[in-house]
Amino acid sequence: MRAAIYNSKGPADQVLQVIDKALPEAGPGEVRVKIAFSGVNPSDVKSRSGISARGAGGYPEVIPHSDGAGTIDQLGAGVDASLLGQRVWIFNGQWERAFGTAAEYITLPATQVVPLPEGVSFEVGASIGIPLMTAMHAVQACGSLFGKTVLVPGAAGSVGFYVTQLAAAAGARVIAIVSNEAKAQLARELGAAEIIHYKTEALVERVQELTQGKGADFIIDLDAATHAPNYGSLLRQGGKAVVYGSNQPQVSMPFGPMIVGFVTVYFFIVYKLAQPLLGEVLDGISTALALPGFRHPATAIHSLDEIVAAHQQVERGANAKVLIRL
């Protein structure tokens, strides 16, 4: 099979290469999936570059990417025979494992594949893993959102796209935080009630204005390093920050506003969701995929030979879900 690999961490054009490898065989409890599309996420490029420790483990060779979709073509011992030929989407393909989805085939535990409903494309399937799982758990971690106000930084990004949609569908008033008018328009289409342009507007002042000085009930945050210093001002008494990312390794939260405001901060990493949270997320995704009109981000598709360009597009800040067609 053909696969993209790297043997050391560094810039995409220096470490990524496409090679021929032996076809893997499914072991006990595993399935082999013939990959149709592999999803490229920011965490994948950070891991390859060495910025992030995700996927680290001293592996001499890595096939990148955690997300993907395809068809099960081989079953290991002990796996339900009905899974053979099933269309599936994959999660955690390269989390604490050497070989991910940037290959024509992958073997992995049967517990890491999920049936892809009829009518849902492989392109969408390869977009689900990290973005939609993250968004689903973030929204579920808020509890009931009916009548609540939710701040969504990066509302038009791959995770924010889904957060905006899910929170609005749950009855929340979504305040989308975006960088330009095109993203603002997309956020409105996804259900955002209000828009804040963070490059030209003062974030705290606008949130206070839009909430009559009370603050929001929740913020679902992709960048704690930027926003945590202001959680005490952005959130109302008893508000909650649900945090799934940070652009810096250190996060500062002034003690006074946080303790006086009874603010809760909940951090999570989607790769490590344990039961029953993982089951709740997967059930929620199955429900969302069946909803009429449920939207998914636009895609930018590359061939396997263009994997360097795909990684570079993600690093530049792609306005689309970047996929590799296998």
Rosetta silent file (secondary structure, phi, psi, omega in degrees, C-alpha in Angstrom):
SEQUENCE: MRAAIYNSKGPADQVLQVIDKALPEAGPGEVRVKIAFSGVNPSDVKSRSGISARGAGGYPEVIPHSDGAGTIDQLGAGVDASLLGQRVWIFNGQWERAFGTAAEYITLPATQVVPLPEGVSFEVGASIGIPLMTAMHAVQACGSLFGKTVLVPGAAGSVGFYVTQLAAAAGARVIAIVSNEAKAQLARELGAAEIIHYKTEALVERVQELTQGKGADFIIDLDAATHAPNYGSLLRQGGKAVVYGSNQPQVSMPFGPMIVGFVTVYFFIVYKLAQPLLGEVLDGISTALALPGFRHPATAIHSLDEIVAAHQQVERGANAKVLIRL
SCORE:     score description
SCORE:     0.000 S_00000001
   1 L     0.000  159.820  175.358    0.000    0.000    0.000 S_00000001
   2 E   -95.902  140.920 -177.954    1.019    3.642   -0.367 S_00000001
   3 E  -149.180  149.588  170.982    1.390    5.696    2.792 S_00000001
   4 E   -92.058  138.575 -179.139    2.723    9.053    3.905 S_00000001
   5 E  -138.432  165.309  161.573    5.320    8.847    6.679 S_00000001
   6 E  -142.055  145.506 -179.643    7.826   10.849    8.660 S_00000001
   7 L  -105.529  -13.342  175.889   10.847    9.539   10.564 S_00000001
   8 L  -148.635  162.870 -177.081   11.682   12.763   12.369 S_00000001
   9 L   -93.140  146.787 -179.122    9.800   15.918   13.278 S_00000001
  10 L   162.971 -166.830  179.913   10.161   19.165   11.381 S_00000001
  11 L   -59.415  145.923 -175.809    8.782   21.224    8.464 S_00000001
  12 H   -54.927  -44.127 -175.645    6.368   19.364    6.190 S_00000001
  13 H   -74.847   -5.726  178.747    8.515   19.726    3.071 S_00000001
  14 H  -104.743  -26.446 -173.390   11.531   18.325    4.894 S_00000001
  15 H  -115.878  -22.526 -178.527   10.140   15.318    6.762 S_00000001
  16 L   -81.831  138.264  174.097    7.030   14.045    4.939 S_00000001
  17 E  -148.071  157.212  178.039    7.417   11.444    2.210 S_00000001
  18 E  -110.000  127.127 -175.820    5.177    8.952    0.409 S_00000001
  19 E  -134.104  172.428  170.727    6.392    5.351    0.276 S_00000001
  20 E   -96.613  133.413  177.885    5.195    1.812   -0.393 S_00000001
  21 L  -130.195  159.166  176.562    4.584   -0.313    2.696 S_00000001
  22 L   -64.420  145.518  178.618    3.407   -3.853    3.297 S_00000001
  23 L   -66.836  127.444 -179.751   -0.341   -4.224    3.659 S_00000001
  24 L   -74.734  154.309  178.242   -1.187   -4.439    7.399 S_00000001
  25 L  -113.221  137.235 -179.545   -3.140   -7.384    8.791 S_00000001
  26 L   -70.187  128.349  177.100   -5.911   -7.000   11.362 S_00000001
  27 L   -90.214 -176.827  179.223   -5.000   -8.506   14.730 S_00000001
  28 L   -55.801  131.545  179.405   -7.336   -9.832   17.424 S_00000001
  29 L    76.517    3.533 -177.155  -10.092   -7.325   18.157 S_00000001
  30 E  -108.627  163.291  168.485   -9.039   -5.165   15.187 S_00000001
  31 E  -125.016  156.687  169.903  -10.458   -4.263   11.804 S_00000001
  32 E  -109.042  131.992 -177.943   -8.675   -3.189    8.666 S_00000001
  33 E  -115.161  128.579  170.359  -10.168   -0.187    6.884 S_00000001
  34 E   -81.076  111.284 -171.405   -9.573    0.700    3.246 S_00000001
  35 E   -76.237  131.582  173.238   -9.256    4.467    3.594 S_00000001
  36 E   -94.259  -46.365  178.442  -11.223    6.725    1.255 S_00000001
  37 E  -140.141  143.136  174.724  -10.270   10.060    2.861 S_00000001
  38 E  -114.110  132.208 -179.265   -7.886   11.054    5.629 S_00000001
  39 E   -92.101  136.148  178.336   -8.573   14.238    7.627 S_00000001
  40 E  -105.162  120.636 -179.344   -5.776   16.697    8.417 S_00000001
  41 L  -114.387  158.715  177.000   -6.198   18.584   11.696 S_00000001
  42 H   -53.335  -36.629  179.360   -4.090   21.294   13.352 S_00000001
  43 H   -65.285  -31.130  177.168   -3.024   18.778   15.997 S_00000001
  44 H   -65.338  -44.426 -177.914   -1.665   16.515   13.258 S_00000001
  45 H   -73.922  -31.363  175.963    0.569   19.211   11.810 S_00000001
  46 H   -67.001  -39.180  178.293    1.674   20.348   15.273 S_00000001
  47 H   -65.275  -45.202  179.140    2.653   16.796   16.135 S_00000001
  48 H   -63.529  -35.549 -177.673    4.591   16.372   12.889 S_00000001
  49 H   -77.859  -19.755 -176.882    6.346   19.704   13.348 S_00000001
  50 L    96.555   -1.625  178.917    7.349   18.956   16.933 S_00000001
  51 L   -68.408  -36.408 -176.593    5.314   21.814   18.425 S_00000001
  52 L  -113.743  152.273  176.150    2.988   19.373   20.176 S_00000001
  53 L   -87.712   -0.064 -178.114    3.690   16.172   22.047 S_00000001
  54 L   -57.531  130.907  178.152    0.532   14.565   20.649 S_00000001
  55 L    79.735    1.314  179.921    1.276   11.152   19.267 S_00000001
  56 L   -66.993  157.811  179.682    4.801   11.184   20.713 S_00000001
  57 L   166.507   11.961  177.557    6.238    7.866   21.820 S_00000001
  58 L    72.472   24.247 -179.306    9.608    7.433   20.201 S_00000001
  59 L   -69.819  133.993  178.955    8.228    5.728   17.111 S_00000001
  60 L   -70.710  -21.835  179.360   10.881    5.297   14.417 S_00000001
  61 L  -146.516  135.288 -179.065    8.252    5.839   11.718 S_00000001
  62 E  -125.879  132.736  164.699    4.872    7.602   11.871 S_00000001
  63 E   -98.415  115.845 -172.250    1.937    7.599    9.466 S_00000001
  64 L   -76.534  172.987  170.271    0.121   10.821   10.457 S_00000001
  65 L    89.618  131.783  179.759   -3.536   11.769   10.983 S_00000001
  66 L   -95.694  -26.945 -174.633   -6.144   10.606   13.462 S_00000001
  67 E  -100.645  150.558  176.439   -9.309   11.101   11.392 S_00000001
  68 E  -177.903  174.971  176.988  -10.488    9.192    8.356 S_00000001
  69 E  -151.569  150.629 -179.609  -13.278    7.271    6.689 S_00000001
  70 E   177.264 -153.587 -174.277  -13.504    4.190    4.513 S_00000001
  71 E  -125.773  131.573  177.468  -14.726    0.597    4.310 S_00000001
  72 E   -69.675  123.509 -178.158  -13.846   -2.338    6.571 S_00000001
  73 E  -119.506   -3.159  178.086  -12.252   -5.000    4.383 S_00000001
  74 E  -154.627  142.897  179.967  -10.755   -7.375    6.961 S_00000001
  75 E  -117.950  138.574  172.183  -11.661   -8.536   10.476 S_00000001
  76 L   -83.764  172.565  179.997   -9.377   -9.771   13.216 S_00000001
  77 L   -59.001  136.478  175.931  -10.210  -12.618   15.552 S_00000001
  78 L    86.730    1.952 -178.646  -13.159  -11.942   17.823 S_00000001
  79 L   -95.086  138.453 -179.715  -14.686   -9.140   15.746 S_00000001
  80 L   -53.058  123.200 -176.335  -18.380   -9.231   14.812 S_00000001
  81 H   -62.687  -23.241 -178.224  -18.622  -10.679   11.282 S_00000001
  82 H   -69.009  -13.103 -179.627  -21.389   -8.218   10.374 S_00000001
  83 H   -75.745  -19.310 -178.334  -18.811   -5.397   10.303 S_00000001
  84 L   -60.680  127.454 -178.693  -17.181   -6.698    7.122 S_00000001
  85 L    85.678   -1.644 -178.179  -17.942   -4.271    4.288 S_00000001
  86 L   -72.094  135.243  170.076  -19.293   -1.608    6.674 S_00000001
  87 E   -76.546  131.981 -174.130  -18.714    2.063    5.791 S_00000001
  88 E  -141.458  159.359  165.152  -17.139    3.715    8.849 S_00000001
  89 E  -112.590  155.055 -169.119  -15.530    6.829   10.213 S_00000001
  90 E  -118.503  142.190  170.035  -12.424    6.603   12.380 S_00000001
  91 L  -130.092  154.060  178.810  -11.273    8.417   15.501 S_00000001
  92 L    58.006   34.401 -179.007   -7.921    8.394   17.350 S_00000001
  93 L   -60.167  -33.982  179.871   -6.226    6.723   14.390 S_00000001
  94 L  -126.820   32.263  173.673   -2.817    8.067   15.404 S_00000001
  95 L   -94.656  117.773 -177.787   -3.350    8.802   19.084 S_00000001
  96 L    56.398   31.572  176.103   -0.786    6.807   21.112 S_00000001
  97 L  -142.179  152.791 -177.693   -0.221    4.737   17.962 S_00000001
  98 L   -80.045  -35.185 -167.776    2.442    4.968   15.275 S_00000001
  99 E  -114.161  114.837 -178.605    0.300    4.469   12.182 S_00000001
 100 L   -99.661 -149.071 -168.232   -2.619    6.766   11.366 S_00000001
 101 L   -96.091   -0.946 -178.931   -4.963    7.300    8.426 S_00000001
 102 L   -81.747   56.361 -177.894   -2.642    8.880    5.800 S_00000001
 103 E  -155.239  164.031 -179.416   -2.373    5.522    4.053 S_00000001
 104 L   -69.449  -24.212  178.768   -4.449    3.342    1.779 S_00000001
 105 E  -142.054  151.819  172.791   -5.201    0.992    4.689 S_00000001
 106 E  -140.560  142.311  168.267   -5.172    1.143    8.483 S_00000001
 107 E  -109.088  139.842  179.763   -5.650   -1.513   11.149 S_00000001
 108 E  -163.657  164.889 -179.527   -6.996   -0.419   14.519 S_00000001
 109 E   -56.927  141.585 -179.472   -9.262   -1.618   17.345 S_00000001
 110 H   -60.506  -21.850  178.922  -12.847   -2.177   16.262 S_00000001
 111 H   -72.389   -8.339 -178.829  -13.898    0.172   19.079 S_00000001
 112 H  -105.910   16.219  172.148  -12.352    3.087   17.137 S_00000001
 113 E  -123.136  145.347 -176.594  -14.578    2.828   14.085 S_00000001
 114 E  -130.662  134.435  179.863  -18.177    4.028   13.913 S_00000001
 115 E   -55.621  136.282  177.290  -20.757    3.176   11.231 S_00000001
 116 L   -97.847  117.298 -175.495  -21.187    5.949    8.672 S_00000001
 117 L   -59.141  149.524  173.912  -24.882    6.387    7.871 S_00000001
 118 L   -58.866  139.762 -178.444  -26.083    5.933    4.318 S_00000001
 119 L    90.294   -9.466  175.094  -26.209    9.270    2.575 S_00000001
 120 L  -102.203  121.551 -172.225  -23.265   10.633    4.575 S_00000001
 121 L   -72.199  161.219  174.178  -20.204   10.891    2.350 S_00000001
 122 H   -63.355  -32.188  177.437  -16.722    9.644    3.104 S_00000001
 123 H   -60.520  -45.136  176.351  -15.588   13.271    2.908 S_00000001
 124 H   -64.700  -42.936  179.785  -17.891   14.117    5.800 S_00000001
 125 H   -56.003  -39.465 -179.990  -16.846   10.956    7.626 S_00000001
 126 H   -75.814   -8.663  179.444  -13.204   12.016    7.506 S_00000001
 127 H   -97.715   -5.635 -170.092  -14.195   15.411    8.923 S_00000001
 128 H   -80.073  -50.174 -165.123  -16.001   14.088   12.005 S_00000001
 129 H   -38.458  -82.873 -176.163  -13.360   12.730   14.382 S_00000001
 130 H   -70.668  -48.722 -174.524  -11.594   15.598   16.092 S_00000001
 131 H   -64.762  -53.149 -174.747  -13.825   18.555   15.056 S_00000001
 132 H   -75.589  -35.422  175.641  -17.316   17.184   15.642 S_00000001
 133 H   -62.368  -42.428  178.502  -16.360   15.003   18.612 S_00000001
 134 H   -62.587  -48.417 -179.476  -14.751   18.030   20.268 S_00000001
 135 H   -61.627  -42.629 -177.444  -17.745   20.248   19.542 S_00000001
 136 H   -63.222  -46.726 -179.499  -20.224   17.637   20.716 S_00000001
 137 H   -67.049  -37.910  179.596  -18.517   17.073   24.060 S_00000001
 138 H   -60.165  -43.956  179.235  -18.009   20.802   24.593 S_00000001
 139 H   -69.362  -42.287  178.606  -21.724   21.460   24.111 S_00000001
 140 H   -63.062  -32.721 -179.445  -22.731   18.458   26.201 S_00000001
 141 L   -68.127  -14.253  177.910  -20.422   19.651   29.006 S_00000001
 142 L   -83.233  -15.893 -174.181  -22.547   22.796   29.297 S_00000001
 143 L    76.101 -151.463 -179.457  -25.696   20.893   30.211 S_00000001
 144 L   -65.156  130.233 -179.510  -28.988   22.446   29.182 S_00000001
 145 L  -109.114    1.258 -177.018  -28.411   25.417   26.880 S_00000001
 146 L   -62.179  121.740  179.180  -32.017   26.477   26.374 S_00000001
 147 L    77.977    4.616  179.842  -32.196   30.220   26.936 S_00000001
 148 L   -93.667  160.008  176.855  -28.482   30.455   27.767 S_00000001
 149 E  -106.621  128.945 -176.402  -25.886   32.716   26.152 S_00000001
 150 E  -124.249  125.488  172.430  -22.787   31.040   24.704 S_00000001
 151 E   -87.118  132.631 -179.636  -19.639   32.764   23.452 S_00000001
 152 E  -127.872   90.262  170.871  -17.976   30.896   20.589 S_00000001
 153 E   -63.482  145.982 -179.161  -14.497   32.139   19.598 S_00000001
 154 L    63.312   39.742 -172.017  -13.499   30.832   16.172 S_00000001
 155 L   -63.915  -18.757  178.974  -17.151   30.282   15.330 S_00000001
 156 L  -103.520    2.562  177.235  -16.417   29.620   11.655 S_00000001
 157 L   -77.132  179.938 -172.088  -13.482   27.260   12.288 S_00000001
 158 H   -63.894  -41.158  176.284  -13.719   23.482   12.068 S_00000001
 159 H   -80.719  -46.966 -179.045  -14.756   22.986   15.717 S_00000001
 160 H   -58.866  -33.825  175.836  -16.520   26.331   16.129 S_00000001
 161 H   -52.593  -49.248 -179.122  -18.570   25.607   13.001 S_00000001
 162 H   -75.066  -38.412  179.410  -20.129   22.632   14.775 S_00000001
 163 H   -59.059  -47.573 -179.355  -20.307   24.306   18.210 S_00000001
 164 H   -57.250  -46.665 -177.970  -22.273   27.240   16.768 S_00000001
 165 H   -64.707  -47.849 -176.822  -24.701   24.910   15.030 S_00000001
 166 H   -67.521  -42.485 -178.826  -25.180   22.531   17.982 S_00000001
 167 H   -66.284  -42.403  178.531  -25.546   25.276   20.604 S_00000001
 168 H   -63.583  -41.013  179.232  -28.050   27.206   18.505 S_00000001
 169 H   -65.180  -26.652  179.320  -30.040   24.017   17.879 S_00000001
 170 L   -83.456    1.328  176.228  -30.094   23.415   21.650 S_00000001
 171 L    96.766   11.676  179.834  -31.787   26.772   22.172 S_00000001
 172 L   -83.762  154.381  167.879  -28.787   28.896   23.091 S_00000001
 173 E   -91.086  108.438 -175.881  -28.191   32.480   22.076 S_00000001
 174 E   -91.759  126.773  170.377  -24.824   32.177   20.356 S_00000001
 175 E  -104.739  108.258 -176.333  -22.455   35.144   20.247 S_00000001
 176 E   -86.507  134.333  178.505  -19.943   34.302   17.533 S_00000001
 177 E  -110.792  114.466 -170.907  -16.439   35.746   17.771 S_00000001
 178 E  -135.989  172.365 -175.274  -14.847   35.978   14.310 S_00000001
 179 L  -104.228  -16.682 -178.693  -12.114   37.764   12.384 S_00000001
 180 L  -154.349  172.703 -173.828  -13.890   38.952    9.239 S_00000001
 181 H   -70.934  -32.651  177.882  -17.273   39.505    7.616 S_00000001
 182 H   -61.773  -42.665  177.723  -17.208   36.331    5.525 S_00000001
 183 H   -69.377  -33.634  176.814  -16.855   34.279    8.697 S_00000001
 184 H   -62.416  -43.602  179.816  -19.511   36.398   10.362 S_00000001
 185 H   -63.432  -40.993  177.669  -21.961   35.596    7.575 S_00000001
 186 H   -63.257  -44.049  179.352  -21.223   31.875    7.883 S_00000001
 187 H   -59.956  -39.536  177.309  -21.728   32.029   11.657 S_00000001
 188 H   -62.287  -43.138  179.646  -25.104   33.714   11.125 S_00000001
 189 H   -62.228  -29.958 -179.269  -26.121   30.966    8.711 S_00000001
 190 H   -83.673   -7.794  174.928  -25.187   28.380   11.347 S_00000001
 191 L   120.507    2.550  178.414  -27.422   30.034   13.926 S_00000001
 192 L   -64.223  136.098  179.376  -25.375   32.747   15.642 S_00000001
 193 L   -88.732  -31.095 -177.676  -27.588   35.529   17.010 S_00000001
 194 E  -136.908  154.476 -179.154  -24.821   38.104   17.491 S_00000001
 195 E  -126.348  137.885  170.172  -21.384   38.715   16.000 S_00000001
 196 E  -123.034  123.392  175.743  -18.251   40.215   17.510 S_00000001
 197 E   -89.895  100.810 -170.279  -15.352   41.089   15.184 S_00000001
 198 L   -68.151  -19.242  179.474  -12.460   40.631   17.578 S_00000001
 199 L   -78.530  -22.803 -176.154   -9.950   42.430   15.354 S_00000001
 200 L  -121.756   -7.586 -179.224  -11.916   45.672   15.307 S_00000001
 201 L  -122.079  148.464  177.022  -14.101   45.504   18.423 S_00000001
 202 L   -77.541  114.335 -170.184  -13.213   45.391   22.122 S_00000001
 203 H   -59.717  -54.067 -175.970  -14.264   41.880   23.130 S_00000001
 204 H   -60.899  -45.188 -178.582  -15.060   42.399   26.820 S_00000001
 205 H   -62.428  -40.705 -179.945  -16.924   45.646   26.224 S_00000001
 206 H   -68.663  -39.496  177.584  -19.027   44.144   23.431 S_00000001
 207 H   -63.364  -43.967  178.081  -19.895   41.065   25.483 S_00000001
 208 H   -61.157  -40.590  179.180  -20.939   43.275   28.394 S_00000001
 209 H   -64.353  -44.454 -176.132  -23.025   45.408   26.039 S_00000001
 210 H   -73.166  -17.933 -178.863  -24.731   42.398   24.430 S_00000001
 211 L  -113.340   17.963  178.886  -25.527   40.821   27.811 S_00000001
 212 L    54.635   38.978  175.059  -26.696   43.988   29.595 S_00000001
 213 L    80.402    3.111 -176.130  -23.623   43.905   31.808 S_00000001
 214 L   -91.095  -30.760 -172.230  -24.191   40.362   33.079 S_00000001
 215 L    91.731  166.703 -178.859  -21.755   38.355   30.937 S_00000001
 216 E   -84.182  158.798  175.878  -22.367   35.108   29.086 S_00000001
 217 E   -73.466  -37.041 -175.756  -23.379   31.831   30.688 S_00000001
 218 E  -142.167  152.765  162.153  -20.684   29.883   28.834 S_00000001
 219 E  -127.963  130.403  175.180  -17.645   30.280   26.637 S_00000001
 220 E  -105.373  106.315 -157.953  -16.547   27.308   24.529 S_00000001
 221 E  -112.604  127.414  175.120  -12.947   28.234   24.013 S_00000001
 222 L   -90.758  -10.047 -174.659  -10.327   27.239   21.456 S_00000001
 223 L  -146.191   82.527 -177.510   -7.649   29.554   22.911 S_00000001
 224 H   -64.131  -33.338 -178.772   -7.468   29.767   26.678 S_00000001
 225 H   -59.454  -36.297  179.503   -4.202   31.706   26.621 S_00000001
 226 H   -79.164  -42.485 -169.039   -5.966   34.599   24.893 S_00000001
 227 H   -97.989  -25.030 -175.757   -9.329   34.539   26.657 S_00000001
 228 H   -57.988  -35.871  177.462   -8.714   33.148   30.160 S_00000001
 229 H   -58.629  -19.116 -177.541   -7.392   36.472   31.541 S_00000001
 230 H  -112.577    8.687 -179.610  -10.871   37.856   30.829 S_00000001
 231 H   -54.844  -40.072 -178.560  -13.090   34.921   31.869 S_00000001
 232 H   -62.611  -25.287  178.879  -14.127   36.836   34.976 S_00000001
 233 H   -96.965  -28.084 -178.910  -15.413   39.679   32.800 S_00000001
 234 H   -78.740  -27.880 -173.080  -16.759   37.634   29.896 S_00000001
 235 E  -107.048  147.920  178.760  -18.814   35.272   32.066 S_00000001
 236 E   -77.037  173.746  176.574  -21.742   35.965   34.351 S_00000001
 237 E   -55.752  124.147 -179.410  -21.904   34.977   38.029 S_00000001
 238 E    79.691   12.739 -179.976  -21.535   31.189   38.105 S_00000001
 239 E   -69.872  170.132 -174.547  -20.517   31.058   34.432 S_00000001
 240 E  -136.986  133.371  171.946  -18.469   28.266   32.925 S_00000001
 241 E  -103.099  123.751  175.190  -15.554   28.137   30.486 S_00000001
 242 E  -105.782  115.520 -167.346  -15.292   24.908   28.490 S_00000001
 243 E  -116.694  124.570  177.700  -11.760   24.797   27.096 S_00000001
 244 L  -119.594    3.710  179.787  -10.472   22.541   24.347 S_00000001
 245 L  -167.949  166.505  175.995   -7.357   24.412   23.217 S_00000001
 246 L  -156.393  139.016  179.138   -4.741   27.090   23.791 S_00000001
 247 L   -85.080   -3.526  176.187   -2.296   28.800   21.469 S_00000001
 248 L  -135.838  151.726 -176.946    0.275   29.064   24.268 S_00000001
 249 L   -73.509  -18.001  179.679    1.438   26.490   26.834 S_00000001
 250 L  -111.791  138.227 -178.580    0.796   28.795   29.798 S_00000001
 251 L  -123.818  128.761 -178.977   -2.647   30.130   30.736 S_00000001
 252 L  -110.670  130.037  177.632   -3.184   33.043   33.140 S_00000001
 253 L  -130.607  108.830  178.971   -6.445   33.575   35.027 S_00000001
 254 L   -55.693  130.052 -171.957   -6.642   36.515   37.460 S_00000001
 255 H   -66.229  -45.429 -173.317   -7.761   35.105   40.799 S_00000001
 256 H   -55.620  -58.582 -178.908  -10.019   37.917   42.008 S_00000001
 257 H   -61.887  -29.855 -178.884  -12.604   38.046   39.180 S_00000001
 258 H   -71.660  -45.433 -177.226  -12.674   34.261   38.988 S_00000001
 259 H   -74.477  -38.279  178.022  -13.370   33.603   42.648 S_00000001
 260 H   -65.911  -33.864 -179.538  -15.796   36.498   43.070 S_00000001
 261 L   -86.435    0.050 -178.341  -17.632   35.374   39.954 S_00000001
 262 L    52.104   41.907 -175.586  -17.783   31.696   41.029 S_00000001
 263 L   -79.850  135.489  175.238  -16.432   30.844   37.572 S_00000001
 264 E  -103.135  136.939  175.116  -15.913   27.189   36.608 S_00000001
 265 E  -121.573  124.764 -178.049  -13.221   26.180   34.124 S_00000001
 266 E  -119.954  114.230  176.760  -13.442   22.749   32.476 S_00000001
 267 E   -98.819  145.543  172.015  -10.536   21.520   30.381 S_00000001
 268 L  -153.363  157.799  172.708  -10.702   18.429   28.181 S_00000001
 269 L  -125.758  126.621 -168.715   -8.854   16.706   25.371 S_00000001
 270 H   -64.812  -28.468 -178.701  -11.036   14.777   22.981 S_00000001
 271 H   -63.842  -25.674 -171.717   -8.542   11.917   22.480 S_00000001
 272 H  -105.046   13.679  178.784   -8.840   10.885   26.126 S_00000001
 273 L   -61.001  126.192  178.195  -12.617   10.823   26.546 S_00000001
 274 L  -104.607  165.490  174.978  -13.536    7.799   28.630 S_00000001
 275 L   -66.804  145.350    4.829  -16.874    6.077   29.040 S_00000001
 276 L   -87.842    0.134 -176.332  -19.589    7.117   29.555 S_00000001
 277 H   -61.701  -41.871 -179.550  -18.578   10.478   28.023 S_00000001
 278 H   -61.369  -43.429  178.443  -17.311    8.851   24.818 S_00000001
 279 H   -61.753  -39.568  178.217  -20.562    6.955   24.382 S_00000001
 280 H   -64.026  -39.601  178.944  -22.565   10.137   24.884 S_00000001
 281 H   -65.272  -47.208 -178.027  -20.494   11.905   22.242 S_00000001
 282 H   -64.963  -38.645  176.792  -20.854    9.104   19.693 S_00000001
 283 H   -64.379  -41.705  179.353  -24.603    8.882   20.311 S_00000001
 284 H   -62.849  -38.752  178.976  -24.891   12.651   19.915 S_00000001
 285 H   -67.010  -41.966  178.038  -23.024   12.557   16.623 S_00000001
 286 H   -59.504  -39.604  177.665  -25.246    9.795   15.262 S_00000001
 287 H   -66.311  -44.534 -178.105  -28.264   11.939   16.123 S_00000001
 288 H   -63.796  -40.963 -178.124  -26.736   15.067   14.567 S_00000001
 289 H   -63.378  -24.765 -179.108  -25.816   13.288   11.328 S_00000001
 290 L   -88.318   -6.967 -178.177  -29.449   12.272   10.899 S_00000001
 291 L   -73.055  130.355  175.795  -30.789   15.817   11.321 S_00000001
 292 L   -60.753  131.253  176.377  -32.146   17.351    8.103 S_00000001
 293 L    82.100    2.738  177.487  -29.984   20.275    7.079 S_00000001
 294 L   -65.342  126.769 -170.823  -27.128   19.550    9.494 S_00000001
 295 L  -101.458  156.355  177.923  -24.136   21.226    7.876 S_00000001
 296 L  -129.661  152.974 -178.550  -20.470   20.351    7.595 S_00000001
 297 L   -60.371  153.867  171.788  -17.490   22.570    6.755 S_00000001
 298 L   -61.726  154.723 -177.772  -16.383   23.026    3.158 S_00000001
 299 E  -115.858  151.470  170.936  -13.530   20.732    2.149 S_00000001
 300 E  -123.050  115.874 -169.281  -10.198   21.216    0.414 S_00000001
 301 E  -107.831  131.550  177.229   -9.072   17.916   -1.078 S_00000001
 302 E  -121.229  157.067  170.485   -5.506   16.882   -1.900 S_00000001
 303 E   -79.925  166.652  177.714   -4.027   13.682   -3.253 S_00000001
 304 H   -59.830  -36.720  179.378   -1.652   11.637   -1.084 S_00000001
 305 H   -66.839  -15.646  179.528    1.249   12.946   -3.171 S_00000001
 306 H  -101.087   22.954 -174.856    0.175   16.472   -2.177 S_00000001
 307 H   -62.648  -32.970  177.223    0.352   15.816    1.569 S_00000001
 308 H   -61.366  -46.553  178.952    3.019   18.491    2.063 S_00000001
 309 H   -63.236  -36.152  178.729    0.724   21.099    0.509 S_00000001
 310 H   -64.002  -45.352  178.646   -2.156   19.826    2.657 S_00000001
 311 H   -64.285  -40.167  179.692   -0.153   20.267    5.864 S_00000001
 312 H   -66.391  -34.340  177.420    1.002   23.700    4.764 S_00000001
 313 H   -64.925  -41.113  177.183   -2.589   24.732    4.049 S_00000001
 314 H   -64.716  -41.199 -179.546   -3.601   23.775    7.597 S_00000001
 315 H   -63.985  -31.804  178.536   -0.616   25.667    9.012 S_00000001
 316 H   -74.866  -15.448 -176.263   -1.656   28.806    7.127 S_00000001
 317 L    96.554   69.501 -175.887   -5.120   28.621    8.667 S_00000001
 318 L   -64.984  137.764  173.329   -7.298   26.851    6.138 S_00000001
 319 L   -92.635   38.983 -179.293  -10.839   28.153    5.657 S_00000001
 320 L  -164.954  163.289  173.546  -11.903   24.584    4.924 S_00000001
 321 E   -82.045  118.874 -175.604  -11.545   21.069    6.240 S_00000001
 322 E   -87.586  127.260 -177.943   -8.389   19.718    4.601 S_00000001
 323 E  -126.437  153.126  170.902   -8.620   16.125    3.389 S_00000001
 324 E  -109.410  124.346  177.941   -6.353   13.632    1.661 S_00000001
 325 E   -86.864  122.170  176.175   -8.052   11.489   -0.985 S_00000001
 326 L   -97.678    0.000    0.000   -6.795    7.914   -0.931 S_00000001
